[in-house]
Amino acid sequence: MDFSEPAEATQLKSELSAFIETEIQPLEAEHERFLGPDAERHIFDDEFRQVPEYLELKATIRKRAAEADFWGMNMPESVGGRGIGTLTDAIVAEYLANQPPGLHTYAVRGAGGGPTPILLNCDDQQRDRYLEPLMAGEKTTCFALTEPDAGSDPHFLETTAEKEGDEWVIDGRKSWISNAPYADFAMVFARTSGEPGQIDGISCFLVDTDTPGLSVGDIHRPMGHAWVAPAELELENCRVGDDALLGAEGKGFFQAMEWIGNARLGVAAGCVGSAEFLLEKAVDYAEERETFGNPLVERQGISFPLAEVAMDIERTRQLYRYAAWKVEQDQDARKETAMAKLAAAKLENRAADVAMQVHGATGYSRREPIEKRYRTSRGKRLTEGSDEMQKQTIVRELRD
Ligand SMILES: Cc1cc2nc3c(=O)[nH]c(=O)nc-3n(C[C@H](O)[C@H](O)[C@H](O)COP(=O)(O)OP(=O)(O)OC[C@H]3O[C@@H](n4cnc5c(N)ncnc54)[C@H](O)[C@@H]3O)c2cc1C
């Protein structure tokens, strides 16, 4: 049994570290207000739209990351990615999350608008039109699956696409779609045949966001993750050609689930990295801060929760790495991936809670990164499959 980190991951982390230092940190220094305690006030206007300067900054980061081959690096080399393995990808996610707040996460993981393996289903013409500009950082996209009445159960979606001559007419409403207000094109999932609840009969369409009939509705006001800009997408008599269909007709649900399955490991690893960051801050603070004449860390009421978070980090790290290893061995890792995502999202929530408790009022201030992680970590128990959906998967696998 070999527990050492793959050489590919160690090398990539070192390259990323140099890239962040030379290309990203100067941008952070120049745009400090987009990262500071009042970041959200500067990023958004009164209508909760991201201000042009922030959008330009994201575009600059994308271009720099694409030129350095970090943007979409988990995509295969045949489409301009680095083709890095699942385990390396996850280890990098952990590494990026275990850092002070910054713009580096956007540069590599794209916050909901970057390259996604679903687009490997593109035909030649779709590759030229969508995938290549996406890989170059020139375009962004959004993944439009969730609807107001279909979230955990997306196969009950109500959006339909009906064939009229050589056109598809799409009607429906999507909600909580990250990057919807800024995407150049959307991956829209709609029922093309079958009944609500059937997993066959859902298709994915690539729809330019300036297509008549497609519009952005309400911009949600999330508690955290505001920068991913989740919003509604409305489709009313939205007409696209046959060339908008991605991959095989009726197989969109499988494309979506494959992507979400892969994304879960990245989320799990990121939660572990963030928990490490929070733990280190809490330990440092507990050593420095004195009450009743002694450092906080000498009180078991403070130090034991830290020991428990440390233990949980270790076991959750091994769990996500084991799941990633199984994926790389072409073994079925659905159960372990669900376990890793469930455990890691809960871990980050607990680590943020413990770090805030150790910091007292200081941790409750927006000037400390703990407050933001407390908010964002909560969302991770809902997205990419909620806690309950992970448990459902685990039980299904146990019963198979
Ligand atoms: C910040 C953010 C970004 C997002 N970005 C995207 C995106 O880019 N694209 C996209 O398509 N979606 C996106 N989503 C939506 C997300 O995927 C859904 O919120 C998620 O799938 C849950 O669906 P729901 O909110 O409708 O909850 P529901 O499905 O209504 O569930 C409500 C609660 O009930 C639980 N529950 C549901 N069914 C059961 C059951 N059978 N047994 C036990 N418990 C159950 C759920 O776990 C949850 O706790 C985003 C959400 C957030 C918060």
The ligand as an ORCA input file, in Angstrom:
! r2SCAN-3c Opt
* xyz 0 1
  C     -24.766     28.212     -4.617
  C     -25.542     27.240     -5.466
  C     -25.149     27.033     -6.783
  C     -25.871     26.151     -7.597
  N     -25.485     25.995     -8.919
  C     -26.195     25.175     -9.727
  C     -25.868     25.057    -11.123
  O     -24.897     25.662    -11.625
  N     -26.656     24.273    -11.913
  C     -27.723     23.588    -11.414
  O     -28.381     22.901    -12.209
  N     -28.075     23.679    -10.099
  C     -27.348     24.457     -9.244
  N     -27.703     24.571     -7.908
  C     -28.885     23.889     -7.405
  C     -28.580     22.654     -6.548
  O     -28.062     21.636     -7.347
  C     -29.889     22.258     -5.854
  O     -30.152     23.253     -4.894
  C     -29.822     20.882     -5.224
  O     -29.836     19.907     -6.217
  C     -30.986     20.641     -4.240
  O     -32.196     20.884     -4.855
  P     -33.315     21.821     -4.155
  O     -32.645     23.045     -3.681
  O     -34.431     21.958     -5.109
  O     -33.774     21.007     -2.876
  P     -34.925     19.881     -2.820
  O     -34.670     18.845     -3.863
  O     -36.248     20.532     -2.813
  O     -34.657     19.251     -1.403
  C     -34.923     19.981     -0.186
  C     -34.316     19.201      0.976
  O     -34.940     17.927      1.071
  C     -33.980     16.895      0.966
  N     -34.568     15.789      0.214
  C     -35.056     15.830     -1.056
  N     -35.536     14.610     -1.406
  C     -35.341     13.796     -0.330
  C     -35.591     12.415     -0.068
  N     -36.125     11.611     -0.995
  N     -35.248     11.921      1.145
  C     -34.689     12.709      2.082
  N     -34.419     14.013      1.886
  C     -34.736     14.552      0.706
  C     -32.791     17.516      0.240
  O     -31.592     16.862      0.536
  C     -32.825     18.936      0.792
  O     -32.212     18.957      2.058
  C     -26.987     25.448     -7.069
  C     -27.355     25.643     -5.725
  C     -26.651     26.525     -4.927
  C     -27.064     26.700     -3.501
*
